[in-house]
Amino acid sequence: MLEDPSGQLTLQDVLSPKWNSRFQSGDVTSGGKQAGNIENTESAYWLRISVHTDDFDEHHWYLEMFDSHINDLTFYGPNPADGRTTPVRTGADFPFSTRPYAYKNFLFSLQLQPGQTHTYYLRLKSSSKTSFLGRLRNEAMLSSHFQSEYGMLGGFYGVLLIMVVYNLFIFLFIGEQTYLRYVAYVLSCSLLFLSEDGLGFEYIWPTLPWLNQIVNAGAPILLLLTFGYYARPFLDAPQRLPRFDPVLRLVVLFSAGLLLLDTLFIQSGFSFWLYLLPYGMLYYAAIQVYRQGFRPARIFLLAQAGVVVSLLFLITRKLGVDFFNNAFTVYSMNVAFVFEVAVLSYALGEKIKSIKDATIRAQEKLVKQLRKKHLAQDRLVEQLNQNQALKDQLNSELEEQVARRTEELRRQSETIVAQNRELLQANGLLALQSAAIEKLNADLQRDLQEAQTARVLSKEVDFGEFSQIYPDKDACLSYLADLKWAQGYRCRKCGHEKYCDAREAHARRCTKCRYVESATAYTMLQKCKFSIIKAFYAVFLIYTHKGNYSSQELSRVLELRQGTCWSFSQKVLEAMRRRRQAPDYDENEGWTHILLDATTTVEEDQAVAETERS
């Protein structure tokens, strides 16, 4: 055996002394098998086989390579006619017609001469880690082997077909979904074995090597999915293992995804190890439900035990370990799967039988319950008949009472109607009285408001009562604005008579020059340093006392500094003096007229302007 990491060596390169000396000897078993293993999928492997025969019976010998999944295989053998080396190139990546013989494995003819030693070369290239086990056979061996092998495979696929048709018809007759799941599982088994033994490539898709590669890679993944799809409902895992089943379903799907990823991109060659976790969890689920008393689970475990043993033989053969390789171990998985599908079919029937028995027991129990129910219903009917007779008697008595009561109600109704007419007349009189009372209340309220206003305008009231008329700053500003612009608005800058509201409360903005004038501007309360409510009340007190109101008393009532009260009193007294000198002065006028006195404000503004100029 010689490994070519570059994959570029030709036969001439291999025959050169440089490379020919690097061949490593491989052990040949007594049965004529050549052992070996493809460890690196990036490399090409060369096999040099030297054969010497002393067979003078003129048997024709053949070299058979067991693994039909080798992607690229070239056989170099000498031509007896001219001694030249004739290459034969075939493999899983080439159509089936490229094989020298229409056989599921690779079979090459050896032109051996008795008493001579012949040397043959094979170049192997595979995308997966596999072995290149081979065997030398003559015509008699091949004939016997073909008969036994194809006969056994025919029986194997016949059993699978029978199980598929049988369970499919059962599904069509009874509609049980578990049978359809089982059919899908058996079909995926068939696809896997058609891929493994090469019969699918030989008989079904011989001209489609790309489909052969897809089936080789996808059949094990499909088998895992269909097995989980069938095994979980068969074991009643969703009902019996409610916490474990979602994890199991997730692990199966995740493992299938990893296998698909390894097949398409990673190509590690050891993807079969990824099957251990989901299959192990399925076996664990079977053990758990068996412990819970589910009897078909024991048959499930028995069927899978043979598959596990056959898988051990397959793994050792994939790894190139010549552990125990013979016709039985090579086809042990076929035997195990035939045993499994037969046993699982029996287990499925037993499960359906157990379900049927449970249904029959439930039906018998239901029949007993129905009988008891019928007895109870008979008793109930008898009781209902008695109740009906009593009901009829009660109804006749009730009808008589209802008739008497109806007559009484009719007489009472006539009395109530007469009383309602009297009440309506009384309600009309009350409505008139109520309207008169409401009018009197409105008049009293208006008189009270006018009395309070009159007291504020002409009499002395305390600050609490004054605050009821002018409760807050907004009320004072509103009253002052209405008083100030009672004759209409006119802009002091441009004389325009149209305005709009400004940002400040009750201020007005000229719509022409945009000049803003507040409610207190050009009044006695312009630049007032304390509350406008207190200013109103101070003007009221000073005016109603005709100027004879001390600043000390004013300070106490308003809770202001005496100096502030004295200054404001002087301003009010001066305004009162100017008002008495005005030509339109009336001795009976109210105190609010002096609020519009702006002389002091104008003088203050002029004084400030002169100070600024100086």
C-alpha positions in Angstrom: 0.0 0.0 0.0 1.2 3.5 -0.9 -0.5 6.8 0.2 -0.3 9.7 -2.3 -1.2 12.9 -0.3 -1.0 15.0 -3.5 -3.3 12.7 -5.5 -1.3 13.5 -8.6 0.9 10.4 -9.0 0.5 8.4 -12.2 1.3 4.8 -12.8 4.7 5.7 -14.3 5.5 7.7 -11.1 4.5 4.7 -8.9 6.6 2.3 -11.0 9.7 4.5 -10.6 12.3 3.4 -8.0 11.6 6.5 -5.9 8.0 5.6 -5.2 8.0 1.9 -5.8 10.3 1.5 -2.8 7.9 3.3 -0.5 5.2 0.7 -0.7 4.3 -0.9 2.7 3.5 -4.5 3.0 0.0 -5.5 3.9 -1.1 -8.7 5.6 -3.0 -11.2 3.5 -5.3 -13.5 5.4 -5.5 -17.2 4.8 -8.8 -16.6 3.1 -7.2 -14.5 0.5 -8.4 -11.1 1.8 -6.3 -7.9 1.4 -6.8 -5.7 4.6 -6.4 -1.9 4.6 -8.1 1.3 5.3 -8.5 4.8 3.7 -7.6 7.1 6.6 -7.2 10.4 4.7 -10.0 11.3 2.3 -7.7 14.0 0.6 -5.2 11.4 -0.4 -5.1 8.8 -3.2 -4.1 5.2 -2.3 -2.2 2.8 -4.4 -2.3 -1.0 -3.9 0.3 -3.3 -5.4 -0.9 -6.9 -5.5 1.5 -9.6 -6.5 -0.1 -13.0 -7.3 1.6 -16.3 -7.9 -0.4 -19.4 -8.8 0.5 -23.0 -9.4 -3.0 -23.9 -10.4 -2.8 -25.9 -13.7 -6.5 -26.5 -14.0 -6.8 -23.3 -16.0 -9.2 -21.6 -13.6 -9.9 -17.9 -14.3 -9.3 -15.7 -11.3 -10.9 -12.4 -10.3 -10.2 -9.7 -7.8 -13.3 -8.5 -6.0 -13.3 -5.2 -4.0 -16.0 -5.3 -1.4 -16.8 -1.7 -0.7 -18.9 -0.3 -3.6 -18.8 3.3 -2.2 -15.2 4.0 -3.4 -15.6 7.1 -5.5 -12.7 6.6 -8.0 -11.0 3.2 -8.6 -8.5 2.4 -11.4 -7.3 -1.1 -12.0 -4.0 -1.6 -13.9 -3.4 -5.1 -15.2 -1.0 -6.6 -17.9 -2.6 -7.6 -21.1 -1.5 -11.3 -21.9 -1.5 -10.5 -25.6 1.1 -7.8 -25.7 2.1 -7.4 -22.0 1.0 -3.8 -21.8 -0.8 -2.4 -18.8 -4.4 -1.7 -19.5 -6.2 0.6 -17.1 -9.8 0.1 -16.1 -11.3 3.2 -14.4 -14.7 3.0 -12.6 -16.1 3.9 -9.2 -19.2 5.4 -7.5 -18.7 8.7 -9.3 -19.0 7.0 -12.7 -22.0 5.4 -14.4 -22.5 1.7 -13.6 -21.7 0.8 -17.2 -18.0 1.7 -16.6 -17.6 -1.5 -14.5 -16.0 -4.5 -16.4 -18.8 -6.8 -15.0 -22.4 -6.0 -14.1 -21.9 -6.7 -10.5 -22.7 -4.7 -7.4 -19.1 -4.8 -6.2 -16.0 -4.0 -8.2 -14.8 -7.1 -10.0 -11.6 -7.3 -12.1 -10.3 -10.1 -14.2 -6.7 -11.4 -13.5 -4.9 -13.0 -16.4 -2.8 -15.5 -14.4 -0.4 -17.9 -15.9 0.5 -21.1 -13.9 3.9 -20.9 -12.3 4.3 -17.2 -12.9 4.0 -14.1 -10.6 1.9 -11.2 -11.8 1.7 -7.7 -10.3 -1.4 -5.5 -10.4 -1.9 -2.0 -9.3 -5.1 -0.3 -8.1 -5.5 3.4 -7.4 -8.3 4.3 -4.9 -9.9 7.6 -4.0 -12.8 8.0 -1.7 -14.6 11.0 -0.1 -15.3 8.9 3.1 -13.2 6.9 5.3 -13.6 3.3 4.3 -11.7 0.0 3.9 -10.5 -1.6 0.7 -11.0 -5.2 1.6 -10.8 -7.5 -1.3 -10.9 -11.2 -2.2 -9.5 -13.4 -5.0 -12.1 -15.8 -6.5 -12.2 -18.2 -9.5 -15.2 -19.1 -11.6 -16.5 -21.8 -9.3 -16.2 -19.6 -6.2 -18.0 -16.7 -8.0 -20.8 -18.9 -9.3 -21.5 -20.3 -5.8 -21.1 -16.9 -4.2 -23.4 -15.2 -6.7 -26.1 -17.8 -6.2 -26.0 -17.6 -2.4 -25.5 -13.8 -2.2 -28.2 -12.7 -4.6 -30.6 -15.4 -3.3 -30.2 -14.1 0.2 -30.5 -10.4 -0.9 -33.6 -11.3 -2.9 -35.2 -13.0 0.1 -34.2 -10.0 2.2 -35.8 -7.4 -0.1 -38.8 -9.7 -0.5 -39.4 -9.7 3.2 -39.1 -5.9 3.3 -41.6 -5.6 0.4 -44.0 -8.0 2.1 -43.8 -6.0 5.4 -44.4 -2.7 3.5 -47.4 -4.0 1.6 -48.9 -5.8 4.6 -48.7 -2.9 6.9 -49.8 -0.4 4.3 -52.9 -2.4 3.7 -53.5 -2.5 7.5 -53.2 1.3 7.6 -55.6 1.7 4.7 -58.2 -0.6 6.4 -58.0 0.7 10.0 -56.4 4.1 9.6 -53.9 3.7 12.4 -51.1 6.2 11.9 -48.5 4.0 13.6 -48.7 1.6 10.6 -47.9 4.4 8.2 -45.0 5.5 10.3 -43.7 1.9 10.3 -44.0 1.7 6.5 -41.9 4.9 6.2 -39.3 3.3 8.4 -39.1 0.1 6.4 -38.9 2.0 3.2 -36.0 4.1 4.5 -34.3 0.8 5.6 -34.7 -0.6 2.1 -33.2 2.6 0.7 -30.3 2.4 3.1 -29.5 -1.3 2.1 -29.9 -0.6 -1.6 -27.2 2.1 -1.1 -25.0 -0.1 1.1 -24.9 -3.3 -0.9 -24.9 -1.5 -4.3 -28.0 -3.1 -5.7 -29.7 0.3 -6.1 -26.9 1.6 -8.2 -26.9 -1.6 -10.2 -30.6 -1.9 -11.0 -32.5 1.3 -10.1 -30.2 4.4 -10.9 -27.2 3.0 -12.9 -26.8 6.1 -15.1 -27.1 8.6 -12.2 -23.9 8.5 -10.1 -24.8 11.9 -8.6 -28.1 10.4 -7.3 -26.0 7.5 -6.0 -23.9 9.9 -3.9 -27.1 11.6 -2.6 -28.6 8.3 -1.6 -25.4 7.1 0.0 -25.2 10.3 2.1 -28.9 10.9 2.9 -30.2 7.3 3.5 -28.7 7.0 7.1 -30.1 10.4 8.0 -33.5 9.5 6.6 -33.4 6.2 8.5 -32.7 8.1 11.8 -35.6 10.5 11.2 -38.1 7.8 10.3 -37.0 5.6 13.1 -37.5 8.4 15.6 -40.8 9.3 13.8 -42.0 5.7 14.3 -40.4 4.7 17.7 -41.7 7.6 19.8 -45.4 7.1 19.1 -44.9 3.3 19.2 -43.5 3.6 22.7 -46.2 6.2 23.7 -43.3 8.5 24.7 -45.3 11.7 24.5 -47.8 10.4 27.1 -45.6 8.1 29.2 -42.5 10.4 29.2 -43.8 13.9 28.9 -40.6 15.6 30.0 -38.1 13.3 28.2 -40.0 13.2 24.9 -39.5 16.9 23.8 -35.7 16.5 24.6 -35.6 13.3 22.6 -37.3 14.9 19.6 -35.0 17.8 19.7 -31.9 15.5 19.9 -33.0 13.5 16.9 -33.6 16.6 14.8 -30.3 18.2 16.0 -28.3 15.0 15.3 -29.9 14.8 11.8 -28.8 18.4 11.2 -25.3 17.7 12.3 -25.1 14.6 10.1 -26.3 16.7 7.1 -23.7 19.4 7.9 -21.0 16.8 8.1 -22.1 15.2 4.9 -22.2 18.4 2.9 -19.3 20.4 4.3 -17.1 18.8 7.0 -16.9 15.2 5.6 -15.1 13.9 8.7 -15.7 10.2 7.9 -16.8 9.5 11.4 -20.3 10.7 11.2 -21.6 7.3 12.2 -20.6 8.2 15.8 -23.3 10.9 15.7 -26.0 8.2 15.6 -25.1 6.9 19.0 -26.8 9.6 21.1 -30.3 9.7 19.4 -30.4 5.9 19.1 -29.2 5.5 22.7 -31.9 7.9 23.9 -34.5 5.9 22.0 -33.4 2.7 23.7 -33.4 4.4 27.0 -37.0 5.6 26.4 -37.9 2.0 25.5 -36.4 0.8 28.8 -38.3 3.4 30.8 -41.7 2.7 29.3 -41.1 -1.1 29.8 -40.5 -0.4 33.4 -43.8 1.5 33.5 -45.6 -1.8 32.4 -45.8 -1.2 28.6 -45.3 -4.8 27.4 -44.6 -4.2 23.6 -41.5 -2.3 24.7 -39.7 -5.6 25.5 -40.2 -6.8 21.9 -38.8 -3.4 20.7 -35.7 -3.9 22.8 -35.3 -7.4 21.5 -35.5 -6.3 17.9 -32.9 -3.6 18.4 -30.4 -5.9 20.2 -29.7 -7.7 16.9 -29.3 -4.3 15.1 -26.7 -3.2 17.7 -24.6 -6.3 17.2 -24.7 -5.9 13.4 -23.7 -2.3 13.7 -20.6 -3.3 15.7 -19.6 -5.5 12.7 -20.3 -2.6 10.3 -18.2 -0.1 12.3 -15.2 -2.5 12.5 -15.4 -3.2 8.8 -15.6 0.6 8.1 -12.5 1.1 10.2 -10.7 -1.6 8.3 -10.4 -3.9 11.4 -10.3 -7.5 10.2 -12.0 -8.6 13.4 -14.5 -11.3 12.3 -15.3 -10.8 8.6 -17.2 -13.5 6.8 -20.5 -13.8 4.9 -22.5 -13.9 8.1 -21.0 -10.7 9.6 -21.0 -8.8 6.2 -24.7 -9.5 5.9 -25.5 -9.6 9.6 -27.2 -6.2 9.4 -29.6 -7.5 6.7 -30.5 -10.4 8.9 -30.8 -8.1 11.9 -33.1 -5.8 10.0 -35.3 -8.6 8.7 -35.6 -9.8 12.2 -36.3 -6.3 13.4 -39.0 -5.5 10.9 -40.7 -8.8 11.5 -40.5 -8.5 15.2 -41.6 -4.8 15.2 -44.5 -5.7 13.0 -45.5 -8.3 15.5 -45.0 -5.8 18.3 -47.1 -3.3 16.5 -49.8 -5.9 16.1 -49.5 -6.7 19.8 -49.8 -3.0 20.7 -52.9 -2.7 18.5 -54.2 -5.8 20.1 -53.5 -4.4 23.6 -55.3 -1.2 22.6 -58.2 -3.2 21.2 -58.3 -5.3 24.5 -58.2 -2.1 26.5 -61.0 -0.7 24.3 -63.1 -3.8 24.7 -62.6 -3.7 28.5 -63.5 0.0 28.5 -66.6 -0.8 26.3 -67.6 -3.6 28.7 -67.2 -1.2 31.6 -69.2 1.3 29.6 -72.0 -1.2 28.9 -72.2 -1.9 32.7 -72.4 1.7 33.4 -75.1 2.1 30.6 -77.1 -0.6 32.2 -76.9 1.1 35.5 -77.8 4.3 33.8 -80.8 2.7 32.1 -82.1 1.4 35.5 -81.6 4.8 36.9 -83.4 6.3 33.9 -86.4 3.9 34.4 -86.6 5.0 38.0 -86.3 8.5 36.9 -89.1 8.1 34.4 -91.4 6.6 37.0 -90.5 9.5 39.3 -91.2 12.0 36.5 -94.6 10.5 35.9 -95.5 10.9 39.5 -94.1 14.4 39.4 -96.2 15.1 36.3 -99.4 14.0 38.1 -98.5 16.2 41.0 -97.7 19.0 38.7 -101.1 18.8 36.9 -102.9 18.9 40.3 -100.8 21.9 41.4 -101.3 23.7 38.0 -105.1 23.4 38.3 -105.0 24.8 41.9 -102.6 27.6 40.7 -104.9 28.5 37.8 -107.8 29.0 40.2 -105.7 31.1 42.5 -104.3 33.1 39.5 -107.8 33.8 38.3 -108.8 35.1 41.7 -105.6 37.1 42.0 -106.0 38.6 38.5 -109.5 39.9 39.4 -108.1 41.5 42.6 -105.2 43.0 40.6 -107.7 44.4 38.1 -109.7 46.2 40.7 -106.5 47.5 42.4 -105.2 48.6 39.0 -108.3 50.7 38.4 -107.8 52.3 41.9 -104.2 53.0 41.1 -105.2 54.6 37.7 -107.5 57.0 39.6 -104.8 57.8 42.1 -102.3 58.4 39.3 -104.6 61.0 37.7 -104.8 62.8 41.1 -101.0 62.6 41.4 -100.5 64.0 38.0 -102.6 67.0 38.9 -100.7 67.4 42.1 -97.4 67.1 40.2 -98.6 69.9 37.9 -99.2 72.2 40.8 -95.9 71.2 42.4 -94.1 72.0 39.1 -95.6 75.5 39.0 -94.6 76.0 42.6 -91.1 74.7 41.9 -90.7 77.1 39.0 -91.8 80.0 41.2 -89.4 78.9 43.9 -86.5 78.7 41.4 -87.3 82.2 40.2 -87.4 83.5 43.7 -84.0 81.8 44.4 -82.5 83.3 41.3 -83.7 86.7 42.3 -82.4 86.3 45.9 -79.0 85.1 44.5 -78.8 88.1 42.2 -79.9 90.5 45.0 -77.3 88.9 47.3 -74.6 89.3 44.6 -75.6 92.9 44.0 -75.6 93.5 47.8 -72.1 92.1 48.2 -70.9 94.1 45.3 -72.6 97.2 46.7 -70.9 96.6 50.0 -67.6 96.3 48.3 -68.2 99.5 46.3 -69.5 101.6 49.1 -69.1 100.0 52.5 -66.4 98.6 54.7 -65.9 94.8 54.5 -63.1 92.6 55.8 -60.4 91.2 53.6 -61.9 87.7 53.6 -65.2 89.0 52.3 -63.4 91.2 49.8 -61.5 88.2 48.5 -64.7 86.4 47.6 -65.4 89.2 45.1 -61.8 89.3 43.9 -60.5 85.8 44.7 -57.3 85.8 42.8 -54.9 87.8 40.6 -56.7 86.7 37.4 -60.0 88.1 38.6 -58.4 91.4 39.6 -56.6 91.7 36.2 -59.8 90.8 34.4 -61.8 93.5 36.2 -59.0 96.1 35.7 -58.8 95.3 31.9 -62.6 95.6 31.5 -62.5 98.9 33.4 -59.5 100.2 31.5 -60.8 99.4 28.0 -64.5 99.9 28.7 -64.6 102.6 25.9 -62.7 100.3 23.5 -59.1 99.6 22.7 -56.7 102.1 21.0 -53.0 101.5 20.6 -50.9 104.1 22.5 -48.1 103.8 19.8 -49.9 104.0 16.5 -53.6 104.6 17.4 -54.7 101.3 15.8 -57.9 99.9 17.2 -57.6 96.2 16.6 -55.8 93.8 19.0 -55.1 90.2 19.9 -54.3 88.5 23.1 -50.7 88.6 24.3 -48.8 86.0 26.3 -49.4 87.9 29.6 -52.8 87.4 31.1 -55.4 90.0 30.0 -52.7 92.0 28.1 -53.4 93.1 24.6 -51.2 93.2 21.5 -51.7 95.7 18.6 -52.2 93.8 15.4 -50.4 96.5 13.4 -47.3 97.6 15.3 -47.2 94.5 17.7 -47.0 96.8 20.8 -48.1 94.9 23.9 -49.9 96.7 26.7 -50.6 94.9 30.0 -53.8 95.4 32.1 -51.9 97.3 34.8 -50.0 99.6 32.4 -50.9 103.3 32.8 -52.9 102.6 35.9 -52.2 103.1 39.6 -51.2 99.5 39.9 -48.3 99.7 37.4 -45.1 98.4 39.0 -46.9 97.5 42.2 -44.5 95.5 44.3 -47.1 93.5 46.3 -50.2 91.4 45.5 -52.7 93.0 43.2 -55.5 91.7 45.5 -54.0 93.5 48.5 -53.5 96.6 46.3 -57.3 96.5 45.4 -58.2 96.1 49.1 -55.8 99.0 50.1 -57.4 101.3 47.5 -60.8 100.2 48.8 -60.0 100.9 52.4 -58.4 104.3 51.9 -61.1 105.4 49.5 -64.0 104.3 51.7 -62.4 106.0 54.8 -61.9 109.2 52.7 -58.1 109.0 53.1 -58.3 108.7 56.9 -56.8 105.3 57.2 -53.4 105.0 58.9 -50.5 103.2 57.3 -50.0 101.3 60.6 -53.5 99.9 60.4 -53.1 99.2 56.7 -49.9 97.3 57.4 -51.6 95.2 60.0 -54.6 94.3 57.8 -52.5 93.6 54.7 -49.5 92.1 56.5 -47.1 94.4 54.7 -44.3 96.7 55.7 -45.5 100.0 57.0 -43.1 101.9 54.7 -44.6 100.1 51.7 -48.1 100.9 53.0 -47.3 104.6 53.6 -45.9 105.0 50.0 -48.9 103.3 48.5 -51.3 105.4 50.7 -49.7 108.6 49.4 -50.1 107.5 45.8 -53.8 106.7 46.5 -54.4 110.0 48.3 -52.8 112.0 45.5 -55.0 110.1 43.0 -58.1 110.9 45.1 -57.2 114.6 45.1 -56.8 114.7 41.3 -60.1 112.8 40.9 -62.0 115.4 43.0 -60.5 118.1 40.8 -61.7 116.4 37.6 -64.6 118.0 35.8 -66.6 114.7 35.6 -66.2 114.0 39.3 -69.3 112.6 41.1 -69.5 112.4 44.9 -71.5 109.1 44.7 -69.1 107.4 42.4 -67.3 104.2 43.5 -63.7 103.7 44.6 -62.7 101.9 41.4 -62.5 105.1 39.4 -59.2 106.1 40.9 -57.6 102.8 39.7 -57.2 104.3 36.3 -55.2 107.2 37.6 -52.0 107.1 35.7 -50.5 110.5 36.5 -48.2 109.2 39.2 -47.0 106.4 36.9 -46.3 108.9 34.1 -44.4 111.2 36.5 -42.3 108.3 37.7 -41.5 107.3 34.2 -40.5 110.9 33.3 -38.3 111.1 36.4 -36.6 107.8 35.5 -36.0 109.1 32.0 -34.5 112.4 33.2 -32.2 110.5 35.5 -31.1 108.3 32.7 -30.4 111.3 30.5 -28.4 113.0 33.2 
